[in-house]
Amino acid sequence: MVLAATSPLTRKLSAFAVLSEAELAVLAGLHGRRRCFAAGRDMAHQGQADQAAYILSSGWVCSYKLQPDGTRQIVDFQVPGDFLGLRSVLLRTSDHGFEPIVDIEAAEVLTGDLLEVFAQTPRLAMAILWAASRDEAMVVEHLVGIGRRDAGARMAHFLLELGARLALVGLGSREGYDCPLTQYHLADALGLSAVHVNRVLRQLRESGLVTFREGHVTLHDYRGLVAFAGFDPAYLDQTGPLLT
């Protein structure tokens, strides 16, 4: 019970619902099958059937789509507390791949596990649906970023979103956060070249807004960065639980 009460997933879902002892017990059950995955080795590949979902306990993962010519578009990054492959379980086939960026630990969740949770604890099922809806809202925001924001605002918005997501699970703040992403990860996620990423990060640093160096993001001027990016965190829905 202590594990479930303090897990990143519990911290995240608690932004939507105040979880009861019974619901925490069900969450503890979802963490029963723990697995470790090495960095760079796919957990699932695009087109894979009968794929389990995972709850990320520690580490970072990227979800991506491969194009016929071999190029890759990173769709999103997963941080502790996130589900991996939830949509793929419900749709039977994985429409994208998952690759750990660093060595990770995750809990394997089978389709039957989820169906049992939905049947036993409707409030917890609603919280999981909230998490999935929030992920969809982030994908929409990323699409707007790639289509309509210039490179500087796109990068700033992305770094602010990551900070907010990490703060929710106790891994970041408005001052900064650890981040293992490389400039190549950022390029694949933001639709930029690695050279352009380097240039944009330098401009943001020289403007006194943010520094991304040696695996750490330092937010020098949080309010200034928010204004520069036009960042409105309402789509992340982290202001407090709707269900009590």
C-alpha positions as CSV (number, residue, x, y, z in Angstrom):
1,M,0.0,0.0,0.0
2,V,2.8,2.4,0.8
3,L,4.2,1.8,-2.7
4,A,0.9,2.6,-4.4
5,A,0.3,5.6,-2.2
6,T,3.7,7.2,-3.2
7,S,4.1,5.9,-6.8
8,P,4.4,8.5,-9.7
9,L,1.1,7.1,-11.2
10,T,-0.7,7.8,-7.9
11,R,0.7,11.3,-7.8
12,K,-0.5,11.9,-11.3
13,L,-4.0,10.4,-10.9
14,S,-4.5,12.3,-7.7
15,A,-4.6,15.5,-9.8
16,F,-8.0,14.2,-10.9
17,A,-9.4,12.2,-8.0
18,V,-8.8,11.7,-4.3
19,L,-8.1,8.0,-4.2
20,S,-9.6,5.8,-1.5
21,E,-7.8,3.0,0.3
22,A,-9.6,0.4,-1.9
23,E,-8.5,2.3,-5.1
24,L,-4.9,2.5,-3.9
25,A,-5.0,-1.3,-3.3
26,V,-6.1,-1.8,-6.9
27,L,-3.3,0.4,-8.1
28,A,-0.9,-1.6,-6.0
29,G,-2.1,-4.7,-7.9
30,L,-1.4,-3.1,-11.2
31,H,2.3,-2.7,-10.2
32,G,2.7,-6.4,-9.5
33,R,4.5,-7.4,-12.6
34,R,7.7,-5.3,-12.6
35,R,10.1,-5.4,-15.5
36,C,13.3,-3.7,-16.4
37,F,14.3,-2.5,-19.9
38,A,17.6,-1.4,-21.2
39,A,18.1,2.0,-23.0
40,G,17.8,1.8,-26.8
41,R,15.9,-1.6,-26.9
42,D,12.3,-1.3,-28.0
43,M,9.6,-2.4,-25.6
44,A,7.1,-2.6,-28.5
45,H,7.4,-2.1,-32.2
46,Q,5.0,-0.5,-34.6
47,G,2.4,-3.0,-35.9
48,Q,2.9,-5.4,-33.0
49,A,-0.2,-7.3,-31.9
50,D,-1.2,-8.6,-28.4
51,Q,0.9,-5.9,-26.8
52,A,0.8,-5.3,-23.0
53,A,0.6,-1.8,-21.6
54,Y,3.0,-0.5,-19.0
55,I,3.1,1.9,-16.2
56,L,6.4,3.7,-16.2
57,S,7.9,3.7,-12.7
58,S,11.3,5.2,-13.4
59,G,13.2,6.5,-16.4
60,W,12.2,8.1,-19.7
61,V,10.8,6.5,-22.8
62,C,10.0,7.9,-26.3
63,S,7.1,6.9,-28.5
64,Y,7.7,7.2,-32.2
65,K,6.5,6.4,-35.7
66,L,8.7,5.2,-38.5
67,Q,8.2,6.3,-42.0
68,P,8.8,4.0,-45.1
69,D,12.1,5.8,-45.8
70,G,13.3,4.9,-42.3
71,T,13.0,8.4,-40.8
72,R,11.5,8.8,-37.3
73,Q,9.0,11.1,-35.8
74,I,8.9,11.1,-32.0
75,V,5.3,11.5,-31.0
76,D,5.9,12.1,-27.3
77,F,8.1,11.3,-24.3
78,Q,6.9,9.4,-21.3
79,V,8.0,10.1,-17.8
80,P,7.4,8.3,-14.5
81,G,3.7,7.9,-13.8
82,D,2.7,7.7,-17.5
83,F,1.0,4.7,-19.2
84,L,2.8,3.2,-22.2
85,G,0.7,1.5,-24.9
86,L,-2.7,2.0,-23.3
87,R,-4.3,2.8,-26.7
88,S,-2.5,-0.1,-28.3
89,V,-4.0,-2.6,-25.8
90,L,-7.5,-1.3,-26.5
91,L,-7.0,-1.2,-30.3
92,R,-5.3,-4.6,-30.4
93,T,-2.3,-3.4,-32.5
94,S,0.4,-1.0,-31.6
95,D,0.4,1.9,-34.0
96,H,3.8,3.2,-32.8
97,G,7.0,2.0,-31.1
98,F,8.4,2.6,-27.6
99,E,12.1,3.0,-26.9
100,P,13.6,3.6,-23.5
101,I,15.9,6.6,-23.5
102,V,17.6,5.4,-20.3
103,D,17.4,2.1,-18.4
104,I,13.9,2.0,-17.0
105,E,11.6,0.1,-14.7
106,A,7.9,-0.4,-15.6
107,A,4.9,-2.5,-14.5
108,E,3.4,-4.7,-17.1
109,V,-0.4,-4.4,-17.4
110,L,-2.4,-6.9,-19.4
111,T,-5.7,-6.3,-21.1
112,G,-7.5,-8.4,-18.4
113,D,-6.0,-6.3,-15.7
114,L,-7.4,-3.1,-17.1
115,L,-10.9,-4.7,-17.7
116,E,-10.9,-5.8,-14.1
117,V,-10.0,-2.3,-12.8
118,F,-12.7,-0.8,-14.9
119,A,-15.3,-3.3,-13.6
120,Q,-14.2,-3.1,-9.9
121,T,-13.4,0.6,-9.5
122,P,-15.3,3.0,-11.8
123,R,-13.7,6.1,-10.2
124,L,-10.2,4.7,-10.9
125,A,-11.3,3.9,-14.4
126,M,-12.4,7.5,-14.8
127,A,-9.0,8.7,-13.5
128,I,-7.2,6.5,-16.1
129,L,-9.5,7.9,-18.8
130,W,-8.6,11.4,-17.6
131,A,-4.9,10.5,-18.0
132,A,-5.5,9.2,-21.5
133,S,-7.5,12.3,-22.4
134,R,-4.7,14.5,-21.0
135,D,-2.2,12.6,-23.2
136,E,-4.4,13.3,-26.2
137,A,-4.6,17.0,-25.4
138,M,-0.8,17.1,-25.3
139,V,-0.6,15.5,-28.7
140,V,-3.0,18.2,-30.0
141,E,-0.8,20.9,-28.5
142,H,2.3,19.3,-30.1
143,L,0.6,19.4,-33.5
144,V,-0.2,23.1,-33.0
145,G,3.4,23.7,-32.0
146,I,4.9,22.0,-35.1
147,G,2.3,23.6,-37.4
148,R,2.1,27.2,-36.1
149,R,4.8,28.1,-33.6
150,D,8.2,29.3,-34.6
151,A,11.2,27.3,-33.5
152,G,11.9,29.3,-30.4
153,A,8.4,29.3,-29.1
154,R,8.1,25.6,-30.0
155,M,11.1,24.7,-27.9
156,A,10.1,27.0,-25.0
157,H,6.6,25.5,-24.9
158,F,7.9,22.0,-25.0
159,L,10.4,22.6,-22.1
160,L,7.6,24.2,-20.0
161,E,5.3,21.3,-20.6
162,L,7.9,18.8,-19.6
163,G,8.6,20.8,-16.4
164,A,4.9,20.8,-15.5
165,R,4.5,17.1,-16.2
166,L,7.6,16.3,-14.0
167,A,6.4,18.7,-11.2
168,L,3.2,16.8,-11.0
169,V,5.0,13.6,-10.0
170,G,7.6,15.3,-7.8
171,L,10.5,15.3,-10.3
172,G,10.6,19.0,-11.3
173,S,9.8,22.6,-10.3
174,R,9.6,26.0,-11.8
175,E,13.4,26.3,-11.3
176,G,14.2,23.3,-13.4
177,Y,14.5,19.5,-13.8
178,D,16.8,16.7,-14.9
179,C,16.3,15.7,-18.5
180,P,18.2,13.0,-20.4
181,L,17.1,14.0,-23.9
182,T,19.7,14.7,-26.5
183,Q,19.5,17.4,-29.2
184,Y,18.6,14.6,-31.6
185,H,15.6,13.6,-29.5
186,L,14.5,17.2,-29.5
187,A,15.0,17.4,-33.2
188,D,12.9,14.3,-33.9
189,A,10.1,15.5,-31.6
190,L,9.9,19.1,-32.7
191,G,10.4,18.8,-36.4
192,L,13.7,20.6,-36.4
193,S,17.3,19.6,-37.4
194,A,19.8,19.0,-34.7
195,V,21.7,22.1,-35.8
196,H,18.6,24.2,-35.5
197,V,17.9,22.8,-32.0
198,N,21.4,23.8,-31.0
199,R,20.9,27.3,-32.3
200,V,17.5,27.7,-30.6
201,L,18.8,26.5,-27.3
202,R,21.6,29.0,-27.5
203,Q,19.3,31.8,-28.3
204,L,17.0,31.0,-25.3
205,R,20.1,30.8,-23.1
206,E,21.5,34.1,-24.3
207,S,18.1,35.7,-23.7
208,G,18.3,34.7,-20.0
209,L,15.3,32.4,-20.2
210,V,16.5,28.8,-20.0
211,T,19.6,26.7,-20.1
212,F,19.7,23.1,-21.1
213,R,23.1,21.7,-20.3
214,E,24.6,18.3,-19.1
215,G,21.2,16.7,-18.6
216,H,19.6,19.5,-16.7
217,V,17.1,22.2,-17.7
218,T,17.4,25.4,-15.6
219,L,14.6,27.8,-15.9
220,H,16.1,31.2,-15.2
221,D,13.0,33.3,-15.9
222,Y,9.9,31.2,-15.7
223,R,7.4,34.0,-16.3
224,G,9.4,35.4,-19.2
225,L,9.6,31.9,-20.8
226,V,5.8,31.5,-20.3
227,A,5.2,34.8,-22.0
228,F,7.7,34.0,-24.8
229,A,6.1,30.6,-25.5
230,G,2.5,31.7,-25.1
231,F,2.2,28.8,-22.6
232,D,-1.2,28.2,-21.1
233,P,-1.1,25.0,-18.9
234,A,-4.9,24.6,-18.8
235,Y,-4.7,21.7,-21.2
236,L,-2.6,19.7,-18.7
237,D,-5.5,20.0,-16.1
238,Q,-3.3,19.9,-13.0
239,T,-5.0,22.5,-10.9
240,G,-6.7,20.0,-8.4
241,P,-8.9,16.9,-8.2
242,L,-12.3,17.0,-9.8
243,L,-13.4,13.9,-7.8
244,T,-13.2,13.9,-4.1
